[in-house]
Amino acid sequence: KTSAKAQDAKVELLHTQLTHFEERHRELNMQHTKVTDEHLYKDQEMHRLKEEFERLKQNTLDLQEECSKKQRQIDWISKQQTEKERHQRYPTSITSLTKPAMRTDTPRAPLF
């Protein structure tokens, strides 16, 4: 009779342990699912940020090219203005005496 009681107690203990392990298994599964979801979200976010970075990098290159183009235009206009001012101050220069007269009223803009 005591062995039957001891057997019942052992079965009860194993049942309690099994219930505890099943609950713990459920908790770990939920944590795993949560971590997997977070990992997926972070992968998507990283991909999005990489695309954004590449887009911004290309925009930067485009803007640098545009700035270079504008700087060349500014340099050309500045050079033309300087030559015009020099011509106004010194209408007869050495070059105008040695070279045929050049029109300075309609300078051509370079192709950028």
All heavy atoms as an XYZ file, in Angstrom:
951
protein
N       0.828     -1.200      0.000
C       0.000      0.000      0.000
C       0.870      1.259      0.000
O       0.556      2.204     -0.708
C      -0.920     -0.030      1.219
C      -2.151      0.821      1.036
C      -3.123      0.598      2.152
C      -4.392      1.324      1.872
N      -5.389      1.199      2.860
N       1.941      1.271      0.790
C       2.821      2.439      0.815
C       3.535      2.606     -0.514
O       3.792      3.715     -0.944
C       3.874      2.338      1.950
O       4.535      1.101      1.849
C       3.225      2.537      3.288
N       3.829      1.499     -1.143
C       4.497      1.609     -2.438
C       3.545      2.211     -3.468
O       3.971      2.955     -4.346
C       5.038      0.260     -2.884
O       3.994     -0.554     -3.367
N       2.249      1.912     -3.354
C       1.257      2.509     -4.247
C       1.161      3.997     -3.977
O       1.068      4.806     -4.913
C      -0.100      1.852     -4.077
N       1.203      4.392     -2.662
C       1.162      5.818     -2.301
C       2.426      6.508     -2.806
O       2.373      7.626     -3.326
C       1.066      5.968     -0.780
C      -0.294      6.331     -0.304
C      -0.250      6.641      1.181
C      -1.629      7.057      1.612
N      -1.695      7.322      3.031
N       3.546      5.840     -2.633
C       4.820      6.408     -3.088
C       4.807      6.541     -4.605
O       5.291      7.528     -5.171
C       5.983      5.536     -2.639
N       4.231      5.556     -5.277
C       4.118      5.572     -6.733
C       3.232      6.738     -7.165
O       3.580      7.460     -8.090
C       3.527      4.238     -7.211
C       3.719      3.947     -8.681
C       5.158      3.567     -8.994
O       5.995      3.343     -8.111
N       5.470      3.523    -10.269
N       2.106      6.928     -6.464
C       1.195      8.043     -6.771
C       1.903      9.383     -6.566
O       1.750     10.314     -7.371
C      -0.062      7.965     -5.902
C      -1.020      6.873     -6.343
O      -0.814      6.334     -7.465
O      -1.965      6.565     -5.590
N       2.657      9.487     -5.487
C       3.393     10.731     -5.196
C       4.422     11.001     -6.291
O       4.613     12.137     -6.732
C       4.066     10.636     -3.826
N       5.079      9.931     -6.697
C       6.084     10.073     -7.763
C       5.418     10.508     -9.066
O       5.921     11.386     -9.776
C       6.803      8.739     -7.945
C       8.077      8.845     -8.723
C       8.835      7.534     -8.698
C      10.170      7.697     -9.369
N      10.936      6.458     -9.392
N       4.276      9.905     -9.400
C       3.526     10.279    -10.607
C       3.091     11.737    -10.511
O       3.210     12.505    -11.475
C       2.317      9.342    -10.817
C       1.373      9.903    -11.876
C       2.778      7.956    -11.211
N       2.596     12.131     -9.333
C       2.163     13.516     -9.125
C       3.336     14.480     -9.314
O       3.208     15.530     -9.947
C       1.554     13.661     -7.710
C       0.932     15.014     -7.431
C      -0.259     15.335     -8.331
O      -1.032     14.436     -8.694
O      -0.400     16.534     -8.686
N       4.496     14.138     -8.745
C       5.693     14.969     -8.877
C       6.110     15.073    -10.354
O       6.408     16.177    -10.847
C       6.845     14.381     -8.053
C       8.188     15.114     -8.171
C       8.075     16.539     -7.625
C       9.271     14.346     -7.439
N       6.135     13.951    -11.056
C       6.488     13.973    -12.466
C       5.482     14.798    -13.280
O       5.873     15.535    -14.191
C       6.568     12.540    -13.019
C       7.772     11.723    -12.535
C       7.633     10.272    -12.979
C       9.071     12.314    -13.063
N       4.213     14.699    -12.935
C       3.177     15.481    -13.617
C       3.395     16.971    -13.381
O       3.293     17.785    -14.310
C       1.786     15.039    -13.138
C       0.685     15.681    -13.907
N       0.103     16.864    -13.531
C       0.066     15.317    -15.076
C      -0.828     17.206    -14.397
N      -0.868     16.260    -15.349
N       3.707     17.329    -12.148
C       3.972     18.736    -11.812
C       5.197     19.235    -12.583
O       5.192     20.343    -13.138
C       4.196     18.890    -10.288
O       3.047     18.398     -9.599
C       4.440     20.329     -9.901
N       6.244     18.410    -12.614
C       7.452     18.790    -13.352
C       7.158     18.928    -14.845
O       7.618     19.874    -15.497
C       8.563     17.748    -13.136
C       9.168     17.783    -11.755
C      10.207     16.684    -11.562
O      10.212     15.687    -12.282
N      11.078     16.877    -10.578
N       6.381     17.997    -15.367
C       6.013     18.054    -16.784
C       5.243     19.333    -17.089
O       5.537     20.023    -18.076
C       5.183     16.825    -17.174
C       4.689     16.782    -18.623
C       5.870     16.753    -19.596
C       3.780     15.584    -18.841
N       4.279     19.682    -16.232
C       3.499     20.923    -16.412
C       4.428     22.136    -16.389
O       4.324     23.039    -17.224
C       2.423     21.039    -15.313
O       1.582     19.892    -15.371
C       1.583     22.286    -15.495
N       5.360     22.123    -15.421
C       6.326     23.233    -15.312
C       7.177     23.322    -16.594
O       7.377     24.415    -17.137
C       7.220     23.023    -14.085
C       8.375     23.956    -14.029
N       8.243     25.287    -13.704
C       9.694     23.769    -14.310
C       9.424     25.878    -13.765
N      10.333     24.967    -14.123
N       7.680     22.194    -17.087
C       8.502     22.184    -18.306
C       7.700     22.629    -19.531
O       8.218     23.331    -20.389
C       9.117     20.808    -18.542
C      10.224     20.470    -17.595
C      10.270     19.221    -16.986
C      11.232     21.384    -17.296
C      11.295     18.904    -16.103
C      12.253     21.072    -16.415
C      12.283     19.829    -15.809
N       6.428     22.229    -19.605
C       5.580     22.653    -20.721
C       5.371     24.171    -20.697
O       5.442     24.829    -21.749
C       4.230     21.930    -20.672
C       4.302     20.470    -21.071
C       2.997     19.717    -20.851
O       2.140     20.184    -20.066
O       2.843     18.648    -21.472
N       5.152     24.729    -19.493
C       4.989     26.187    -19.377
C       6.279     26.903    -19.773
O       6.257     27.905    -20.490
C       4.587     26.562    -17.941
C       3.161     26.194    -17.590
C       2.836     26.444    -16.105
O       3.653     27.093    -15.411
O       1.774     25.994    -15.667
N       7.391     26.367    -19.284
C       8.686     26.962    -19.611
C       8.948     26.863    -21.126
O       9.459     27.802    -21.742
C       9.794     26.238    -18.827
C      11.151     26.824    -19.008
C      11.275     28.191    -18.321
N      12.618     28.723    -18.553
C      12.853     29.948    -18.976
N      11.861     30.780    -19.176
N      14.083     30.354    -19.166
N       8.588     25.758    -21.723
C       8.737     25.561    -23.166
C       7.911     26.586    -23.930
O       8.383     27.198    -24.905
C       8.314     24.131    -23.543
C       8.496     23.825    -24.989
N       7.436     23.802    -25.874
C       9.612     23.556    -25.719
C       7.898     23.524    -27.081
N       9.210     23.357    -27.013
N       6.674     26.828    -23.488
C       5.809     27.834    -24.119
C       6.433     29.231    -24.003
O       6.459     29.989    -24.976
C       4.422     27.832    -23.448
C       3.319     27.245    -24.323
C       1.906     27.482    -23.795
N       1.736     27.254    -22.365
C       1.560     26.050    -21.793
N       1.534     24.965    -22.540
N       1.410     25.940    -20.494
N       6.957     29.568    -22.815
C       7.600     30.873    -22.606
C       8.802     31.049    -23.544
O       8.971     32.098    -24.169
C       8.072     31.009    -21.153
C       6.962     31.164    -20.132
C       7.486     31.079    -18.689
O       8.732     31.070    -18.495
O       6.651     31.035    -17.776
N       9.630     30.005    -23.620
C      10.810     30.084    -24.480
C      10.415     30.191    -25.952
O      11.064     30.912    -26.725
C      11.720     28.873    -24.253
C      12.442     28.850    -22.903
C      13.162     27.519    -22.726
C      13.413     30.002    -22.764
N       9.374     29.483    -26.350
C       8.883     29.594    -27.727
C       8.416     31.009    -28.026
O       8.681     31.549    -29.104
C       7.746     28.600    -27.985
C       8.250     27.288    -28.540
O       9.375     27.190    -28.995
N       7.397     26.281    -28.484
N       7.699     31.616    -27.076
C       7.230     32.992    -27.277
C       8.420     33.948    -27.370
O       8.442     34.845    -28.221
C       6.273     33.409    -26.153
C       4.931     32.708    -26.253
S       3.598     33.250    -25.128
C       4.402     33.901    -23.709
N       9.427     33.759    -26.501
C      10.622     34.603    -26.562
C      11.340     34.414    -27.900
O      11.796     35.388    -28.512
C      11.582     34.259    -25.413
C      11.136     34.766    -24.064
C      12.119     34.377    -22.959
O      13.154     33.772    -23.209
N      11.774     34.730    -21.731
N      11.436     33.187    -28.339
C      12.083     32.897    -29.618
C      11.346     33.590    -30.762
O      11.969     34.188    -31.645
C      12.129     31.377    -29.842
C      12.769     31.003    -31.139
N      12.038     30.727    -32.272
C      14.079     30.875    -31.483
C      12.867     30.448    -33.252
N      14.112     30.521    -32.810
N      10.021     33.499    -30.745
C       9.215     34.155    -31.776
C       9.447     35.667    -31.756
O       9.631     36.300    -32.799
C       7.714     33.839    -31.571
O       7.535     32.438    -31.651
C       6.855     34.535    -32.605
N       9.470     36.234    -30.538
C       9.689     37.678    -30.393
C      11.065     38.072    -30.940
O      11.196     39.038    -31.695
C       9.572     38.075    -28.916
C       9.738     39.537    -28.659
C       9.636     39.838    -27.168
C       9.981     41.291    -26.903
N      10.154     41.587    -25.506
N      12.094     37.319    -30.576
C      13.452     37.613    -31.040
C      13.546     37.448    -32.559
O      14.171     38.266    -33.246
C      14.490     36.720    -30.303
C      15.850     36.790    -30.971
C      14.594     37.117    -28.842
N      12.915     36.414    -33.083
C      12.909     36.192    -34.534
C      12.228     37.359    -35.248
O      12.730     37.858    -36.262
C      12.199     34.862    -34.879
O      12.872     33.800    -34.205
C      12.196     34.603    -36.365
N      11.096     37.816    -34.714
C      10.388     38.966    -35.298
C      11.253     40.225    -35.240
O      11.319     40.994    -36.205
C       9.062     39.212    -34.573
C       8.030     38.140    -34.868
O       8.242     37.326    -35.790
O       6.988     38.116    -34.162
N      11.925     40.443    -34.092
C      12.794     41.617    -33.958
C      13.948     41.543    -34.952
O      14.320     42.544    -35.560
C      13.341     41.721    -32.525
C      12.307     42.152    -31.510
C      12.819     42.091    -30.074
O      13.969     41.648    -29.851
O      12.057     42.479    -29.174
N      14.495     40.349    -35.107
C      15.599     40.155    -36.047
C      15.142     40.465    -37.479
O      15.838     41.157    -38.226
C      16.113     38.721    -35.946
C      17.296     38.439    -36.807
N      18.577     38.819    -36.481
C      17.387     37.826    -38.013
C      19.399     38.451    -37.445
N      18.703     37.845    -38.377
N      13.980     39.975    -37.840
C      13.431     40.239    -39.168
C      13.212     41.738    -39.364
O      13.574     42.303    -40.403
C      12.115     39.475    -39.344
C      11.414     39.632    -40.685
C      12.285     39.075    -41.814
C      10.074     38.910    -40.658
N      12.639     42.385    -38.358
C      12.395     43.825    -38.434
C      13.723     44.583    -38.607
O      13.846     45.479    -39.443
C      11.671     44.311    -37.171
C      11.566     45.807    -37.094
C      10.618     46.498    -37.842
C      12.440     46.546    -36.301
C      10.528     47.877    -37.801
C      12.361     47.927    -36.245
C      11.409     48.586    -36.993
O      11.335     49.950    -36.949
N      14.732     44.187    -37.832
C      16.029     44.872    -37.917
C      16.696     44.622    -39.269
O      17.349     45.514    -39.809
C      16.935     44.451    -36.760
C      16.484     45.071    -35.451
C      17.345     44.670    -34.283
C      16.803     45.350    -33.024
N      17.528     44.958    -31.832
N      16.540     43.421    -39.813
C      17.058     43.140    -41.158
C      16.392     44.045    -42.194
O      17.060     44.602    -43.075
C      16.814     41.681    -41.547
C      17.915     40.756    -41.068
O      18.916     41.248    -40.514
O      17.769     39.532    -41.261
N      15.070     44.181    -42.090
C      14.345     45.052    -43.020
C      14.779     46.499    -42.850
O      14.977     47.228    -43.833
C      12.839     44.925    -42.798
C      12.280     43.583    -43.215
C      10.842     43.379    -42.759
O      10.336     44.057    -41.874
N      10.175     42.400    -43.365
N      14.936     46.923    -41.595
C      15.359     48.294    -41.310
C      16.774     48.535    -41.853
O      17.052     49.579    -42.439
C      15.305     48.549    -39.794
C      15.627     49.952    -39.384
C      14.622     50.999    -39.818
O      13.542     50.656    -40.349
O      14.911     52.190    -39.629
N      17.656     47.567    -41.663
C      19.025     47.694    -42.168
C      19.013     47.801    -43.698
O      19.717     48.640    -44.274
C      19.875     46.502    -41.729
C      21.341     46.646    -42.077
S      22.362     45.331    -41.403
C      21.886     43.978    -42.448
N      18.207     47.000    -44.348
C      18.099     47.061    -45.808
C      17.584     48.441    -46.244
O      18.123     49.045    -47.180
C      17.167     45.950    -46.293
C      16.994     45.919    -47.771
N      17.987     45.496    -48.626
C      15.948     46.281    -48.554
C      17.561     45.603    -49.869
N      16.336     46.070    -49.853
N      16.566     48.929    -45.541
C      16.013     50.243    -45.857
C      17.075     51.336    -45.669
O      17.224     52.235    -46.501
C      14.794     50.528    -44.962
C      14.033     51.797    -45.351
C      13.002     52.184    -44.322
N      13.582     52.597    -43.060
C      14.174     53.779    -42.841
N      14.284     54.656    -43.804
N      14.667     54.073    -41.651
N      17.826     51.249    -44.569
C      18.859     52.250    -44.303
C      19.988     52.184    -45.336
O      20.520     53.224    -45.736
C      19.421     52.063    -42.890
C      18.474     52.453    -41.758
C      19.047     52.025    -40.413
C      18.175     53.939    -41.762
N      20.341     50.987    -45.778
C      21.362     50.860    -46.825
C      20.894     51.524    -48.114
O      21.663     52.219    -48.779
C      21.690     49.390    -47.080
C      22.634     48.779    -46.079
C      22.918     47.327    -46.420
C      23.891     46.702    -45.446
N      24.144     45.284    -45.738
N      19.628     51.297    -48.476
C      19.087     51.927    -49.688
C      19.080     53.445    -49.536
O      19.424     54.169    -50.476
C      17.675     51.415    -49.963
C      17.632     50.003    -50.495
C      16.220     49.518    -50.762
O      15.254     50.115    -50.226
O      16.074     48.539    -51.520
N      18.682     53.923    -48.359
C      18.668     55.364    -48.087
C      20.085     55.932    -48.186
O      20.300     56.998    -48.765
C      18.071     55.619    -46.696
C      18.037     57.064    -46.284
C      16.964     57.890    -46.953
O      16.173     57.342    -47.753
O      16.906     59.093    -46.679
N      21.051     55.213    -47.618
C      22.439     55.651    -47.674
C      22.923     55.751    -49.125
O      23.543     56.746    -49.510
C      23.330     54.683    -46.891
C      24.791     54.961    -47.034
C      25.376     56.018    -46.357
C      25.576     54.179    -47.861
C      26.730     56.280    -46.502
C      26.929     54.434    -48.015
C      27.509     55.488    -47.331
N      22.625     54.746    -49.928
C      23.039     54.762    -51.336
C      22.383     55.919    -52.089
O      23.020     56.565    -52.912
C      22.720     53.428    -52.017
C      23.593     52.282    -51.578
C      25.076     52.525    -51.808
O      25.449     53.094    -52.859
O      25.868     52.142    -50.926
N      21.106     56.167    -51.781
C      20.408     57.276    -52.430
C      21.059     58.611    -52.042
O      21.317     59.473    -52.899
C      18.932     57.264    -52.013
C      18.068     58.265    -52.782
C      16.633     58.271    -52.295
N      16.510     58.709    -50.924
C      16.598     59.980    -50.521
N      16.809     60.941    -51.393
N      16.469     60.295    -49.259
N      21.362     58.773    -50.745
C      21.990     60.010    -50.286
C      23.404     60.168    -50.848
O      23.826     61.276    -51.191
C      22.024     60.059    -48.757
C      20.670     60.237    -48.080
C      20.792     60.041    -46.574
C      20.070     61.592    -48.395
N      24.113     59.055    -50.967
C      25.458     59.097    -51.538
C      25.390     59.570    -52.986
O      26.183     60.417    -53.409
C      26.088     57.704    -51.431
C      27.577     57.682    -51.698
C      28.214     56.381    -51.222
C      28.033     55.294    -52.239
N      28.787     54.074    -51.914
N      24.427     59.041    -53.746
C      24.269     59.451    -55.145
C      23.866     60.922    -55.229
O      24.381     61.661    -56.070
C      23.247     58.573    -55.865
C      23.167     58.850    -57.356
C      24.499     58.665    -58.059
O      25.148     57.645    -57.923
N      24.922     59.662    -58.829
N      22.965     61.355    -54.336
C      22.571     62.771    -54.307
C      23.779     63.655    -54.043
O      23.931     64.719    -54.651
C      21.515     63.025    -53.227
C      20.144     62.547    -53.627
O      19.928     62.105    -54.750
N      19.203     62.617    -52.716
N      24.644     63.217    -53.126
C      25.848     63.984    -52.802
C      26.746     64.105    -54.031
O      27.236     65.197    -54.344
C      26.611     63.315    -51.640
O      25.749     63.262    -50.498
C      27.872     64.079    -51.288
N      26.933     62.995    -54.723
C      27.759     63.032    -55.944
C      27.149     63.957    -56.997
O      27.861     64.735    -57.641
C      27.923     61.619    -56.510
C      28.754     60.656    -55.664
C      28.682     59.245    -56.236
C      30.194     61.120    -55.560
N      25.825     63.876    -57.146
C      25.139     64.751    -58.108
C      25.313     66.214    -57.732
O      25.575     67.062    -58.597
C      23.648     64.403    -58.191
C      23.392     63.029    -58.792
O      24.328     62.439    -59.383
O      22.258     62.530    -58.660
N      25.170     66.515    -56.444
C      25.314     67.902    -55.991
C      26.754     68.392    -56.145
O      26.980     69.548    -56.513
C      24.869     68.042    -54.529
C      23.364     67.964    -54.293
C      23.060     67.896    -52.800
C      22.648     69.148    -54.920
N      27.726     67.521    -55.888
C      29.121     67.914    -56.078
C      29.387     68.242    -57.538
O      30.070     69.220    -57.846
C      30.061     66.797    -55.604
C      30.145     66.676    -54.103
C      30.934     65.456    -53.650
O      31.052     64.480    -54.379
N      31.448     65.513    -52.438
N      28.838     67.432    -58.439
C      29.013     67.683    -59.866
C      28.356     69.009    -60.260
O      28.922     69.799    -61.009
C      28.436     66.523    -60.682
C      28.527     66.724    -62.182
C      29.946     66.930    -62.691
O      30.883     66.352    -62.105
O      30.112     67.676    -63.668
N      27.161     69.234    -59.734
C      26.454     70.484    -60.021
C      27.233     71.686    -59.484
O      27.351     72.710    -60.152
C      25.055     70.425    -59.388
C      24.138     71.538    -59.846
C      22.734     71.386    -59.301
O      22.262     70.247    -59.125
O      22.109     72.433    -59.042
N      27.806     71.542    -58.285
C      28.608     72.625    -57.701
C      29.843     72.902    -58.554
O      30.194     74.067    -58.775
C      29.036     72.280    -56.277
S      27.721     72.447    -55.066
N      30.488     71.849    -59.024
C      31.664     72.026    -59.886
C      31.289     72.762    -61.163
O      31.994     73.669    -61.618
C      32.264     70.668    -60.250
O      32.799     70.058    -59.117
N      30.154     72.372    -61.737
C      29.681     73.009    -62.957
C      29.410     74.503    -62.705
O      29.835     75.363    -63.475
C      28.404     72.303    -63.421
C      28.040     72.549    -64.852
C      26.746     71.838    -65.213
C      26.976     70.434    -65.681
N      25.762     69.827    -66.237
N      28.714     74.784    -61.601
C      28.409     76.185    -61.260
C      29.695     76.974    -60.998
O      29.805     78.129    -61.395
C      27.500     76.260    -60.021
C      26.130     75.655    -60.214
C      25.270     76.488    -61.113
C      23.878     75.903    -61.208
N      23.127     76.446    -62.312
N      30.667     76.343    -60.319
C      31.927     77.028    -60.039
C      32.660     77.362    -61.326
O      33.225     78.449    -61.457
C      32.814     76.175    -59.115
C      34.066     76.894    -58.636
C      33.749     78.153    -57.852
O      32.987     78.129    -56.908
N      34.321     79.274    -58.276
N      32.644     76.441    -62.303
C      33.277     76.735    -63.594
C      32.577     77.918    -64.276
O      33.223     78.766    -64.881
C      33.266     75.496    -64.489
C      34.229     74.414    -64.032
C      34.426     73.316    -65.075
N      33.218     72.586    -65.438
C      32.755     71.500    -64.810
N      33.399     71.019    -63.770
N      31.662     70.903    -65.224
N      31.243     77.951    -64.168
C      30.497     79.072    -64.764
C      30.854     80.383    -64.063
O      31.084     81.402    -64.726
C      28.992     78.820    -64.662
C      28.511     77.707    -65.569
C      27.042     77.374    -65.359
O      26.434     77.766    -64.375
N      26.478     76.618    -66.295
N      30.927     80.345    -62.732
C      31.285     81.546    -61.966
C      32.684     82.004    -62.345
O      32.919     83.204    -62.569
C      31.195     81.271    -60.442
C      29.732     81.136    -60.031
C      31.887     82.361    -59.630
C      29.525     80.590    -58.626
N      33.612     81.061    -62.440
C      34.990     81.404    -62.811
C      35.039     82.043    -64.190
O      35.735     83.038    -64.401
C      35.886     80.148    -62.787
C      36.099     79.614    -61.380
O      35.775     80.324    -60.396
O      36.581     78.462    -61.258
N      34.283     81.483    -65.135
C      34.274     82.023    -66.493
C      33.694     83.437    -66.509
O      34.258     84.343    -67.118
C      33.465     81.093    -67.409
C      33.505     81.537    -68.845
C      34.466     81.264    -69.756
C      32.549     82.367    -69.498
N      34.172     81.857    -70.959
C      33.001     82.550    -70.826
C      31.364     82.980    -69.100
C      32.296     83.324    -71.748
C      30.669     83.743    -70.021
C      31.137     83.903    -71.320
N      32.567     83.622    -65.803
C      31.925     84.955    -65.754
C      32.862     85.958    -65.090
O      33.013     87.093    -65.559
C      30.573     84.882    -65.006
C      29.565     84.105    -65.857
C      30.047     86.272    -64.676
C      28.289     83.724    -65.127
N      33.513     85.533    -64.013
C      34.449     86.406    -63.314
C      35.605     86.814    -64.230
O      36.014     87.975    -64.266
C      34.973     85.676    -62.071
O      35.938     86.452    -61.428
N      36.113     85.854    -64.988
C      37.209     86.137    -65.926
C      36.746     87.142    -66.982
O      37.466     88.082    -67.317
C      37.666     84.837    -66.576
C      38.792     85.005    -67.550
C      39.165     83.680    -68.173
C      40.191     83.903    -69.270
N      40.201     82.821    -70.228
N      35.539     86.932    -67.505
C      34.999     87.854    -68.515
C      34.846     89.261    -67.928
O      35.165     90.249    -68.570
C      33.639     87.361    -69.024
C      33.699     86.046    -69.781
C      34.658     86.116    -70.964
O      34.618     87.051    -71.752
N      35.539     85.143    -71.065
N      34.358     89.325    -66.684
C      34.156     90.624    -66.028
C      35.505     91.320    -65.825
O      35.623     92.518    -66.078
C      33.448     90.411    -64.671
C      33.035     91.696    -63.994
C      32.009     92.488    -64.793
O      31.157     91.919    -65.464
N      32.112     93.801    -64.727
N      36.502     90.563    -65.399
C      37.837     91.133    -65.186
C      38.406     91.673    -66.498
O      38.944     92.782    -66.549
C      38.790     90.062    -64.601
O      38.239     89.600    -63.376
C      40.173     90.616    -64.344
N      38.262     90.904    -67.583
C      38.763     91.351    -68.888
C      38.014     92.595    -69.364
O      38.621     93.511    -69.929
C      38.646     90.233    -69.914
C      39.638     89.114    -69.676
C      39.465     87.956    -70.639
O      38.673     88.085    -71.596
O      40.117     86.930    -70.424
N      36.718     92.640    -69.091
C      35.911     93.798    -69.502
C      36.366     95.045    -68.736
O      36.541     96.119    -69.330
C      34.430     93.511    -69.230
C      33.499     94.598    -69.696
C      32.062     94.193    -69.438
C      31.102     95.293    -69.841
N      29.719     94.934    -69.526
N      36.577     94.869    -67.412
C      37.032     96.008    -66.599
C      38.417     96.482    -67.043
O      38.676     97.684    -67.117
C      37.052     95.622    -65.115
C      35.669     95.481    -64.520
C      35.668     94.855    -63.124
O      36.755     94.527    -62.601
O      34.570     94.688    -62.576
N      39.308     95.534    -67.310
C      40.652     95.879    -67.768
C      40.574     96.655    -69.089
O      41.262     97.652    -69.290
C      41.494     94.608    -67.939
C      42.955     94.933    -68.211
C      43.860     93.724    -68.356
N      43.480     92.606    -67.519
C      43.407     91.351    -67.945
N      43.704     91.051    -69.191
N      43.053     90.376    -67.134
N      39.696     96.197    -69.978
C      39.548     96.861    -71.267
C      38.994     98.276    -71.084
O      39.384     99.188    -71.803
C      38.631     96.037    -72.178
C      38.466     96.643    -73.527
N      39.488     96.651    -74.465
C      37.413     97.276    -74.107
C      39.058     97.274    -75.555
N      37.808     97.655    -75.370
N      38.095     98.458    -70.100
C      37.537     99.788    -69.856
C      38.597    100.732    -69.288
O      38.618    101.912    -69.608
C      36.335     99.707    -68.899
C      35.108     99.105    -69.560
C      33.986     98.803    -68.574
O      34.179     98.824    -67.371
N      32.814     98.501    -69.111
N      39.484    100.202    -68.431
C      40.551    101.024    -67.845
C      41.654    101.322    -68.857
O      42.194    102.414    -68.891
C      41.164    100.310    -66.631
C      40.458    100.658    -65.353
C      41.231    100.163    -64.141
N      40.373     99.168    -63.494
C      40.728     97.958    -63.149
N      41.946     97.546    -63.332
N      39.876     97.136    -62.616
N      42.003    100.313    -69.628
C      43.098    100.443    -70.581
C      42.601    100.023    -71.959
O      42.857     98.909    -72.418
C      44.287     99.548    -70.185
C      44.691     99.692    -68.736
C      44.373     98.700    -67.813
C      45.376    100.819    -68.295
C      44.737     98.814    -66.485
C      45.744    100.957    -66.959
C      45.428     99.951    -66.060
O      45.784    100.079    -64.758
N      41.873    100.902    -72.630
C      41.281    100.508    -73.903
C      42.308    100.063    -74.950
O      42.044     99.192    -75.753
C      40.543    101.751    -74.376
C      40.702    102.774    -73.332
C      41.577    102.250    -72.250
N      43.503    100.653    -74.921
C      44.521    100.238    -75.881
C      45.600     99.497    -75.120
O      46.330    100.091    -74.346
C      45.145    101.471    -76.584
O      44.089    102.255    -77.103
C      46.078    101.038    -77.690
N      45.640     98.218    -75.313
C      46.657     97.424    -74.617
C      47.660     96.912    -75.632
O      47.473     97.057    -76.840
C      45.997     96.256    -73.892
O      45.498     95.337    -74.827
N      48.702     96.324    -75.130
C      49.737     95.760    -76.002
C      49.118     94.720    -76.943
O      49.406     94.695    -78.131
C      50.852     95.105    -75.168
C      51.534     96.133    -74.261
C      51.874     94.404    -76.062
C      52.273     97.225    -75.000
N      48.242     93.878    -76.395
C      47.660     92.824    -77.234
C      46.788     93.407    -78.337
O      46.751     92.868    -79.432
C      46.833     91.829    -76.387
O      45.855     92.565    -75.663
C      47.717     91.045    -75.439
N      46.095     94.506    -78.044
C      45.231     95.059    -79.089
C      46.054     95.715    -80.185
O      45.580     95.887    -81.295
C      44.229     96.050    -78.494
O      44.908     97.192    -78.026
N      47.292     96.091    -79.860
C      48.151     96.675    -80.879
C      48.777     95.605    -81.771
O      49.115     95.861    -82.915
C      49.275     97.499    -80.228
C      48.823     98.732    -79.449
C      50.000     99.361    -78.715
C      48.178     99.747    -80.393
N      48.944     94.387    -81.201
C      49.633     93.345    -81.963
C      48.672     92.336    -82.588
O      49.057     91.595    -83.468
C      50.619     92.574    -81.060
O      49.887     92.026    -79.973
C      51.716     93.486    -80.548
N      47.463     92.298    -82.120
C      46.493     91.333    -82.647
C      45.321     92.076    -83.266
O      45.017     93.189    -82.870
C      45.966     90.433    -81.527
C      47.008     89.496    -80.962
C      46.372     88.587    -79.940
C      47.403     87.628    -79.366
N      46.814     86.784    -78.350
N      44.616     91.429    -84.175
C      43.422     92.070    -84.731
C      42.390     92.291    -83.615
O      42.360     91.560    -82.634
C      42.899     91.069    -85.748
C      43.912     89.983    -85.846
C      44.886     90.137    -84.740
N      41.595     93.302    -83.777
C      40.598     93.634    -82.746
C      39.633     92.475    -82.553
O      39.176     91.872    -83.525
C      39.843     94.893    -83.149
N      39.336     92.189    -81.286
C      38.378     91.130    -80.974
C      37.136     91.776    -80.388
O      37.223     92.742    -79.652
C      38.972     90.150    -79.944
C      40.125     89.339    -80.488
S      40.816     88.276    -79.208
C      39.431     87.249    -78.801
N      36.013     91.199    -80.704
C      34.763     91.712    -80.122
C      34.696     91.270    -78.664
O      34.829     90.099    -78.362
C      33.566     91.164    -80.877
C      33.467     91.716    -82.290
C      32.269     91.189    -82.991
N      31.042     91.559    -82.260
C      29.834     91.116    -82.575
N      29.674     90.291    -83.580
N      28.795     91.486    -81.884
N      34.465     92.235    -77.772
C      34.346     91.888    -76.347
C      32.927     92.117    -75.845
O      32.624     91.858    -74.697
C      35.316     92.724    -75.482
O      35.062     94.100    -75.737
C      36.757     92.363    -75.787
N      32.080     92.633    -76.727
C      30.712     92.923    -76.279
C      29.837     91.672    -76.190
O      28.877     91.650    -75.442
C      30.050     93.972    -77.197
C      30.024     93.514    -78.644
O      30.902     92.716    -79.042
O      29.131     93.956    -79.377
N      30.162     90.629    -76.940
C      29.344     89.401    -76.885
C      30.251     88.182    -76.727
O      30.454     87.434    -77.669
C      28.486     89.241    -78.145
O      29.349     89.278    -79.275
C      27.421     90.294    -78.265
N      30.820     88.014    -75.524
C      31.680     86.831    -75.336
C      30.852     85.562    -75.332
O      29.695     85.571    -74.929
C      32.305     87.074    -73.954
C      31.341     87.969    -73.252
C      30.668     88.801    -74.331
N      31.463     84.523    -75.821
C      30.779     83.226    -75.842
C      31.007     82.493    -74.534
O      32.127     82.446    -74.039
C      31.324     82.359    -76.970
C      30.804     82.757    -78.315
C      31.103     81.645    -79.272
N      30.656     82.001    -80.591
C      31.117     81.458    -81.676
N      32.074     80.552    -81.601
N      30.665     81.805    -82.850
N      29.929     81.919    -74.023
C      30.052     81.118    -72.806
C      30.591     79.744    -73.182
O      30.196     79.192    -74.204
C      28.697     80.983    -72.115
N      31.495     79.219    -72.351
C      31.988     77.859    -72.658
C      30.892     76.827    -72.421
O      29.964     77.062    -71.652
C      33.133     77.666    -71.659
C      32.833     78.598    -70.551
C      32.071     79.763    -71.156
N      31.021     75.699    -73.061
C      30.057     74.608    -72.847
C      30.519     73.815    -71.647
O      31.622     73.288    -71.616
C      30.015     73.708    -74.084
C      29.587     74.403    -75.373
C      29.703     73.446    -76.536
C      28.156     74.912    -75.249
N      29.666     73.716    -70.638
C      30.047     73.003    -69.403
C      29.471     71.633    -69.386
O      28.389     71.385    -69.750
C      29.594     73.773    -68.166
C      30.273     75.086    -68.004
C      29.634     76.272    -68.294
C      31.606     75.138    -67.568
C      30.268     77.481    -68.132
C      32.247     76.331    -67.405
C      31.589     77.518    -67.684
